[in-house]
Amino acid sequence: MTKRLFLDIETSLSVVSTFSLWPKFISHDNIIEDWHIICAAWKWEGEDGVFGELIYHKNDKKVVKALCAVIAEADEIVYHNGRKFDWKKFNTRVVMNNLPPVSKPRETDTLIQCRKHFSFTSNRLDYISKILGFGGKLPTSAGLWIRALKGDKVAINEMFEYNKMDVVILEQVFNRLKPYIELGYNPNIDTSTDVCTHCSSGRLEKRGWSYTKTTKYRKYQCKDCRGWSSSGTKEPRDDTPVR
């Protein structure tokens, strides 16, 4: 069975020096304090618990090591804007903490899938969660990220709760979108019989064929999630000579 990991991280602000509130460019020489990972939250598909790690100081090595360990167990990561943000931020802190590189699992980025398959008025996770009936993100108090940057434990704890709720609504949104999108991990590679590529169910109805120039694939609709998929076994087209 696919080990699917839902993941989200929260990073600190960076502190830089500037002469203006509207600078066109800030040099890296003006960085006073670089960003770090404040907290991370994760959840395994189908399990109730939301797990995570947080720090009250600037050294995020404990958080990064915890992420390395959990990602190493996953067949697939699910995140929202994770390809551009979460993975790159995590990987940056891996190398900056001089930790061994982590093998990246397959990924499903729900932001990329929303942009590809739908036309939501907004592709932000908060909006999609609300429009699909899941309630959205937790509200945050004023100045939360600045207070967290200063090491305010109340603010960091609040951010951690916000972080964990993001993982919960991410799984809810993913489960609703799952029959309509492409997933990073194909469960057919683990079985000798065709299963639904969206939910791994074996309850498939034959629904004709999908064709390439030289072959055809059996097309299925899942009786459980109603998603569409094709057989992993190709067959010659009826109009293609068999050699």
C-alpha positions as CSV (number, residue, x, y, z in Angstrom):
1,M,0.0,0.0,0.0
2,T,1.2,3.5,-0.9
3,K,2.6,5.4,2.1
4,R,1.3,8.9,1.3
5,L,2.6,11.8,3.4
6,F,0.9,15.1,3.8
7,L,3.4,17.8,4.6
8,D,3.6,21.5,5.4
9,I,6.4,23.8,6.8
10,E,6.4,27.3,8.2
11,T,9.5,29.4,7.9
12,S,10.7,32.6,9.7
13,L,11.0,36.0,8.2
14,S,14.5,37.2,7.1
15,V,15.9,40.4,8.7
16,V,17.5,42.8,6.2
17,S,18.7,46.4,6.4
18,T,17.2,49.0,4.0
19,F,17.0,52.8,3.6
20,S,13.5,52.6,2.1
21,L,10.2,50.9,2.7
22,W,10.0,50.4,-1.1
23,P,13.4,49.1,-2.1
24,K,13.7,47.9,-5.7
25,F,16.5,45.5,-4.7
26,I,18.2,44.4,-1.5
27,S,21.7,43.0,-1.7
28,H,22.5,39.8,0.1
29,D,25.1,41.9,1.9
30,N,22.2,43.5,3.7
31,I,21.0,40.3,5.3
32,I,21.2,40.6,9.0
33,E,19.5,37.4,9.9
34,D,18.6,34.7,7.4
35,W,15.4,32.6,7.6
36,H,15.0,29.2,9.2
37,I,12.3,26.6,9.6
38,I,10.2,27.4,12.7
39,C,8.0,24.3,12.5
40,A,6.8,21.4,10.3
41,A,3.7,19.3,10.4
42,W,2.9,16.0,8.7
43,K,0.2,13.3,8.6
44,W,0.1,9.9,7.1
45,E,-2.9,9.2,4.8
46,G,-5.8,7.5,6.5
47,E,-4.4,8.0,10.0
48,D,-5.8,10.3,12.7
49,G,-2.7,11.7,14.2
50,V,-1.0,14.9,13.0
51,F,2.7,15.0,14.0
52,G,5.3,17.7,13.9
53,E,8.3,19.4,15.3
54,L,8.9,23.0,16.4
55,I,11.7,25.1,17.8
56,Y,11.9,28.3,20.0
57,H,15.3,29.4,18.8
58,K,17.2,29.9,15.5
59,N,18.8,26.5,15.2
60,D,16.4,24.4,13.1
61,K,18.5,21.3,12.9
62,K,16.1,19.2,15.1
63,V,13.2,20.1,12.8
64,V,15.1,19.3,9.6
65,K,16.4,16.0,10.9
66,A,12.8,15.0,11.9
67,L,11.7,15.9,8.3
68,C,14.5,13.8,6.8
69,A,13.4,10.8,8.8
70,V,9.7,11.0,8.0
71,I,10.3,11.8,4.3
72,A,12.6,8.7,4.0
73,E,9.6,6.5,4.9
74,A,7.2,8.0,2.3
75,D,6.4,6.7,-1.2
76,E,4.7,10.0,-2.1
77,I,4.5,13.5,-0.6
78,V,1.4,15.6,-1.0
79,Y,1.8,19.4,-0.4
80,H,0.3,22.7,-1.7
81,N,2.9,24.8,-3.6
82,G,5.4,22.3,-2.2
83,R,7.4,21.9,-5.4
84,K,8.3,25.6,-5.4
85,F,8.3,26.3,-1.7
86,D,8.3,23.5,0.9
87,W,10.7,21.1,-0.8
88,K,13.2,23.7,-1.8
89,K,13.1,25.4,1.6
90,F,13.6,22.0,3.3
91,N,16.4,21.0,1.0
92,T,18.2,24.3,1.6
93,R,18.2,23.7,5.3
94,V,19.4,20.2,4.8
95,V,22.5,21.4,3.1
96,M,23.0,24.4,5.4
97,N,22.8,22.0,8.4
98,N,25.4,19.7,6.7
99,L,23.0,16.7,6.7
100,P,23.0,13.9,4.2
101,P,20.9,14.4,1.1
102,V,17.4,13.0,1.2
103,S,16.0,10.9,-1.7
104,K,12.9,12.7,-2.9
105,P,9.7,10.5,-3.1
106,R,7.1,10.9,-5.8
107,E,5.1,14.1,-5.3
108,T,1.6,15.5,-5.8
109,D,1.5,19.3,-5.6
110,T,-2.2,20.2,-5.3
111,L,-1.5,23.8,-6.4
112,I,0.0,22.5,-9.7
113,Q,-2.9,20.1,-10.1
114,C,-5.5,22.8,-9.4
115,R,-3.9,25.1,-12.0
116,K,-3.8,22.3,-14.5
117,H,-7.3,20.8,-14.2
118,F,-9.6,23.4,-12.7
119,S,-10.4,27.1,-12.9
120,F,-11.0,28.0,-9.2
121,T,-11.3,31.8,-8.6
122,S,-8.3,31.4,-6.3
123,N,-5.9,28.6,-6.0
124,R,-4.9,29.3,-2.5
125,L,-5.4,26.4,-0.1
126,D,-7.6,28.4,2.2
127,Y,-10.0,29.4,-0.6
128,I,-10.2,25.9,-2.1
129,S,-10.8,24.4,1.3
130,K,-13.6,26.8,2.0
131,I,-15.3,26.5,-1.4
132,L,-15.3,22.7,-1.1
133,G,-16.9,22.9,2.4
134,F,-13.9,22.1,4.7
135,G,-13.7,25.4,6.6
136,G,-10.3,26.7,5.6
137,K,-7.2,27.6,7.5
138,L,-7.0,28.8,11.1
139,P,-7.0,32.6,11.5
140,T,-3.7,34.0,12.8
141,S,-3.2,36.9,15.2
142,A,-1.7,40.2,14.2
143,G,2.1,40.3,13.9
144,L,2.4,36.5,14.3
145,W,5.5,36.0,12.2
146,I,7.3,39.0,13.7
147,R,6.6,37.8,17.2
148,A,7.7,34.3,16.3
149,L,10.9,35.7,14.8
150,K,11.6,37.3,18.3
151,G,11.2,33.9,19.9
152,D,7.8,34.5,21.5
153,K,6.8,31.0,22.6
154,V,3.0,31.8,22.5
155,A,3.4,33.0,18.9
156,I,5.4,29.9,17.9
157,N,2.8,27.6,19.5
158,E,0.0,29.4,17.7
159,M,2.0,29.0,14.4
160,F,2.4,25.3,15.1
161,E,-1.4,24.9,15.5
162,Y,-1.9,26.8,12.3
163,N,0.7,24.5,10.6
164,K,-1.0,21.3,11.8
165,M,-4.4,22.5,10.6
166,D,-3.0,23.2,7.1
167,V,-2.1,19.5,6.9
168,V,-5.6,18.4,7.9
169,I,-7.3,20.6,5.3
170,L,-4.7,19.6,2.7
171,E,-5.7,15.9,3.1
172,Q,-9.4,16.9,2.9
173,V,-8.8,18.9,-0.3
174,F,-6.6,16.1,-1.8
175,N,-9.2,13.5,-1.1
176,R,-11.9,15.5,-2.9
177,L,-9.7,16.3,-5.9
178,K,-8.1,12.8,-6.1
179,P,-10.4,11.3,-8.8
180,Y,-9.8,14.3,-11.1
181,I,-6.0,14.7,-11.0
182,E,-2.8,12.8,-11.7
183,L,-1.1,11.5,-8.7
184,G,2.7,11.2,-8.2
185,Y,2.6,7.5,-7.3
186,N,0.9,4.9,-9.5
187,P,-0.3,1.9,-7.4
188,N,-0.4,-0.3,-10.5
189,I,3.4,-0.8,-10.1
190,D,2.8,-2.8,-6.9
191,T,0.2,-5.2,-8.3
192,S,-0.2,-7.7,-11.2
193,T,-3.8,-6.7,-11.7
194,D,-5.2,-3.3,-12.7
195,V,-6.4,-1.1,-9.8
196,C,-7.7,2.5,-9.8
197,T,-4.7,4.9,-10.1
198,H,-6.5,7.4,-7.9
199,C,-7.7,5.3,-4.9
200,S,-6.1,1.9,-5.4
201,S,-9.5,0.2,-5.5
202,G,-9.8,-3.0,-7.5
203,R,-13.5,-2.4,-8.2
204,L,-13.2,-1.2,-11.8
205,E,-15.7,-1.0,-14.7
206,K,-14.5,-1.4,-18.2
207,R,-15.3,1.7,-20.2
208,G,-14.0,1.2,-23.7
209,W,-10.4,2.0,-24.9
210,S,-7.9,4.8,-25.0
211,Y,-5.7,4.9,-28.0
212,T,-2.2,5.9,-29.1
213,K,-0.9,5.7,-32.7
214,T,0.1,2.0,-32.4
215,T,-1.5,0.6,-29.2
216,K,-4.7,0.7,-27.1
217,Y,-5.3,0.5,-23.4
218,R,-8.3,-0.7,-21.6
219,K,-10.1,2.3,-20.0
220,Y,-11.7,1.9,-16.6
221,Q,-14.0,3.9,-14.2
222,C,-13.7,3.2,-10.5
223,K,-16.9,2.1,-8.7
224,D,-15.6,3.7,-5.5
225,C,-14.1,7.1,-6.3
226,R,-15.5,7.3,-9.9
227,G,-12.1,8.3,-11.2
228,W,-10.9,7.3,-14.7
229,S,-7.8,5.3,-15.4
230,S,-6.2,3.0,-18.1
231,S,-4.8,-0.4,-18.0
232,G,-1.1,-0.8,-17.5
233,T,-1.0,-3.4,-20.3
234,K,-1.0,-2.2,-23.9
235,E,-2.6,-4.1,-26.7
236,P,-2.2,-3.8,-30.4
237,R,-4.8,-1.5,-32.1
238,D,-7.4,-3.4,-34.1
239,D,-6.2,-1.6,-37.2
240,T,-2.5,-2.2,-36.6
241,P,-0.9,-5.4,-38.1
242,V,0.5,-7.8,-35.5
243,R,4.1,-8.8,-36.3
